[in-house]
């Protein structure tokens, strides 16, 4: 569609429709040509223009080469649901707590008691807290979706219930500012936010409603908890920013979008990893029904139940567990539990393992395989354990020698 403005200043509009995951989404991009030169390009709901070009579409007054440049450049800045994550993988540096090999870490003296607490007088089996759509074509989903954007994505202001522990807030004035690169697709389209319903549906009283956003250009991770768009502004319980180029930990006492104060995305079971050729190189996120305080690497408590594990505790699948009878993708997941373990990140159902929303998951295979493992197949490693090559210990026995100068 072309809307002429003046002979010297044409307002051109690339318009097409993209069929994505069963939904038809209109996408637009506007560019202004003044005397044959591109002066301005602004996109709203920008996405894939290639289809229009393939159909022979060319805006009036715009050379084919210029139209191709404009339209193809729009592809690069589109927000993508469950898009390709920035490399190298796994996310965060190799020394990060999510990527730490705990296969030789010492057991906690109270390991058996903690496992007994989880079993709660019975045998608590594992469950994959992820999958595809709740039913074919449904809005409701299982698992965490995540959004990948580029570094030009417009930043949005979010109003927080827990602003004193959230990023994107001036903590002197308690005022939020534009900080989170939330794409417009999340407002009215299904499947971009945990539980599946669009952001303009208020489910804050019945669902965690996490939104996970990756800036692939800068390797930044933004995570929000309990989100809702009221028609004018975004709201959330809490929000956190993580620079995936570093190992920045939340300040002690601070939450994140997760109760433990940890990032969520690096602990999820992802389809591309399970079905890839390499081993999964990170720990997995797990929930338990109640917790008691927190230990490293967590930074926040969300309970004080006697006998329960603290946030940040690690469970490790016993090396003696024979995995040879499982399908290859399941072996990769379970081997990650042996080498990197599970990190307690939130209160929820006991031994629920977190993963991504992906319509390729087959819960008819996942559910029984996970249920073949129980809490008793795990040990709890020493609470707060760090590898010897981790943060240095505080030096002792120091003596201050006055300078002779």
N, C-alpha and C positions, 0 to 999 in steps of 0.2 A: 504494500500500500504506500502511495506517495501523496503527500499533501503539499502542493506548491505554496510558497510564501511570497517571494518576490523573484523577479528574474535573476537577481544577483545573490539571493539568500534563500536557498531551498531547505525546508525542514523535511527530512526524509525519515521514514520509519520502517525498519526491518521488522516484519511480523511473521510469525509462524506458530505452529502448534507442535508440541513435543509429546510423544506418547511415552510415559515413564511409569513403570511399575503399575500398569493398569489405569493410570490417571492421565487425562489430557490437560496440559498446562499451557496457557498462553504466555508467550514471551515477547518482550519488546526491547528495542534499542533505538535511540534517537541520535542523529548526528546532523550538524549544521555545516553546510558548504557555502562559503563566501567567495565569490569570483573564482570558483573552481578549486578552492583549497579547503581542506578539513580544518574547521575552526573549533569545533566543540563536539564531544561525544559523551552522552550521558545515557546510561541504561537503567531501566527500572524493570525488575524481574528478568534480568538479562540471562539468557541461556543459549541453546544451540541454534544458531542461524544457518548452519550448514545445509539443513534440509531445504530451506528456501532457495539457496544458491543452486543446489542440485536440480531444483525444478526450473532453473533458468530465470529466476527472479533477479532483477537488477533495478535499483532505485533510479528514477529519471534524473538525468543530469549528472550522474556519478559514473566515472569510468569503471569498467568491470574490475580492474586491478584494485582500485580504491575500495570498491564495495567488498571485494574479497578480503582485503586487509581488515576493514572495519568489522565485517561479520565474523571472520575467523578469529579475530582478537577477542570477540565477545565470548567465544567458547572458553577461552582460558580463564575468564573471570567468573564463570558460573559457579554458584554454590552446588555442591554435589553431596547427595545422601550416600553415606558409607563409601566415600571416594577413596582413591589411593592415598595412603599415608606417606608422609615424607620420609625418605631414607636418611641415614642408615637405620635399620631396625635391629633389635627392638627399640621402642621409644625410650628416650632419656639416655644418658651416658651409661656405659657398661658397668660403672661403679655404683649406679643407682640401686636403692634397696629393692626395687621391683626386679632388677636383673642380677641379683646376688645369688650365687650358688650356695645353697645351704645343705648340700648333701652330706657334709662332714661336720656340721654344726652340732654342738653338744645338746643333749636332751635337757629339758627343764626337770628339776627334781620332782615337781608336782604333775608331770605329764599325764600319768595314769589317772590322777584325780580329775584333771581337766577333761579328759576324754570321757570319763564316767559321767561328768556333769552334762556333757553334750548328749550322751546316750540317754540320759534321763530315765534310767531304769529299764530301758529297752535297747534296741539296736537302731541307731540313727543312720539311715542310708543317705548317700549323696544324691543330689538332684541337680540337673542342668537348668539354671534359671535363665534360659535363652532359647531362641528358636525363630520361627517365622511368624506369619499371621495367625491369630488365635483360631480363625477359620478362613477358608479360602475367600479372598477379597474383603476381609473384615478390616475395620479401622484399628481394632485392638491388636496388639502385637506382644511377642515375648522378647525379652532382652533389651539391650541398649542400642538404639541407633546412634550414629554420630555424623556430624556435618563437616565437610572439608571445604574451606574457602581459600581465597588467595589474600595477599597482603593489602589489597585495595578495598576489601569489603568494608562498607560503612559501619562505623561503631555506633552502638546504641546505649542509651542510659537505662539502667535497671534499678528499680526501687526495692530495697531489701528489708526483710523482717529482722535479719541479724546483720545489720550494716556494720557493726563494730568489728566483725570478724570476716568481712567480705572485701574483695578487691573491687576497684572501680568506684571507690568512695573516698572523699576527702574526710579523713578521720578527725580533723580539727573542727570542721563545720558540720560533719555528718551528712554532707550533700553528695549524692551520686553524680557522676559525669559520664559522658559518652566513652565507653570502654570495651564493650562486648560486641564482636562482629557477627551479629545475628542477622541472617538473611531473611527477606520478607516471606520466603516460602514456608517458614516455620509457623507463620501466623494462621493460615487457613488450610494448609495441606496436611494430610494425615501422614504418620510414620516418621516424622522428623524429630519427635520428642518421645521419651520413654512413656509407655503405655499405649501410644499410637495416636491419640486424639490430637487435633491441631492445637496450637498455642492459644487460640481465642476461646477454647473451652476450659472453664474453670473447674479443675479437678484437684485443687490443692488440699482438700480435706479427705481425699480418698486415694491419692497416688503420689509417689515421690516426684514424678514428672521431671526427671533430669534432662538437661540439654547439654550435649558435649560438642564442642566446636574446635576444629583444628585449623590454624592458619598454616598452610603448607609451605608458604614462602619463607616465613620466619621461624618455623618450627615452634609455634606457640600453641598452648592448649588452654581453652577457656571452658569451665564447667559450671553449670548452674543447677540449683536444686529447687524444685517446687515452683516451676515457672507458670506464668499466666500473662496473656496480653489482653488488656481491658478495652482495646479499641483506640487507645491513645498512648499507652505506655506499657513497658514490660515490668513485671513484678516477679520476685523470687524470694525464697527463704534465705539463701546464701549463694555466694559466687566466689570462684577462685580462679586465679591465673597461674599457669605453670610454664616457665621457659624450658622447653625440652632439650635445650643445649646445655643445661646446668642441672645441678642436684639441689636446687633450692627447696628447703623444707619449710612448712608453715610454722609461724611462731608458736611456741608452746601455749596451749590453751585455745588456739584458733581451730575452728572447723574449716571445712572446704565445702564442696558440694556433696561430700560424703562425711558421715559422722566422725570418722577417724581423723579427718584432716588430710587425707591422702588424695591423690589423683585417681580417677576411676578408669579412664581409657586404657592405661598401660597394664591393667590387671584383668582385662577381659579376654575370654576365649574368642578368637576370631576365626572365621571360616577359612580365610586365605592361609592362616598359619597351620590350622589343623590338617588341611589338605595340601599343604606345600611339601616341598622336598627336604626342607631343613627342620631342625628341631625347634620347638617353641622355647624361646630364650628368656622367659620371665615368669614370675610368680603369678598366681591367679587370685582374684578377689573372692572372698567367701563371707557369708553372713552367719551369725549364730543368734539364738533367741534373746540372749541378754549378755551384757558385758560388765566388766568391773575395772574402771579407770582406763589408762592407756600406757603403752610402752613404745619406745623407738621401733619403727619409724613414724608411728602415729603421733599426733599432736593434740588430740582432743578426746575427751571422755563423753560417753553418752549412757552411763549406767554405773551402778555400784552394787551389783548383785554378788553376794559372797559365793565363792567357788567358781564363778564364771571367768572366762578368759578376758584379758584386757584387749582393748582396741590395739591393733598393731602386732598382736601375737601371730606366730607362724606355726602352721601344722605341716608336717612332712609325711607324704605317703611312704610307708616302710619299703626299704629296698628289697626286702624278701618277697614282696608281692609279685607274683608271676603275671606278666602282662602279655605273654606270647599268644594267648587265645583271642585277643581283641583285634578289631579291624585297625589298619594302619593309622587312621586319623585319631582313633581313640587311644592308641598306644602313645602317640605324640602328646596328647593332652595329659595322660596319666604319668608319662615320664617327666613332664614339666612339674607335676606335683611331687615327684620324687627328688628332683634336682633343685627346684626353686620354691616349691611349697605353695601353701595357701596363706594369704594375709587377711586377718580379720579386719574388715573395713566398715561394717555397719551391723546394726541390730536387725534381725529379720528371722527367717526360718533357718533352723540349724542345718549346716552343711549344704546350703544352696550355693552353687558355683556360678558366678556371673559371666555372661558372654554377650556377644553382639546380636542384635536383630538382623536376621538374614534369611530370606525365603528359601535358601538352599539347604538349611539345616533340616534334618529328618529326625523329629523327636521320637518316632517309632523305633529308631536305633539308639538315639542318645539316652532316653529315659531308662530303659532296662540295663544298659551298660553302666551308667552312673550308679544305678541302684544296686549293682553287684558289689560296690564298695561301701564301706560303712566307716563311721568315726573310729572304730576300733582298728582299722587298717592304718591309722595315722599316729604319729608321735607329735608332741608339742616340743619345739626346740626351746632352748634357754631364752626366757623372756628378755626382750631388748637386745638380743645378741647382734654384734657387728663383727665383720671379718677383721682379721689382724691388719689388713691393708686399708681398713676404713679410717674413720676419723681418729687422730692421735689421742692417746690418753693425756689427761692433765698431768704435767710433770710434777714430781714430788722431790723433796729434799734440796730445793734450790736455796742458794745463799747469795744475797745481794752484796757485791763487792764495790765499794765507792771508787769512783774514778779518781786518778791521780792528777787529772788536768783541772 
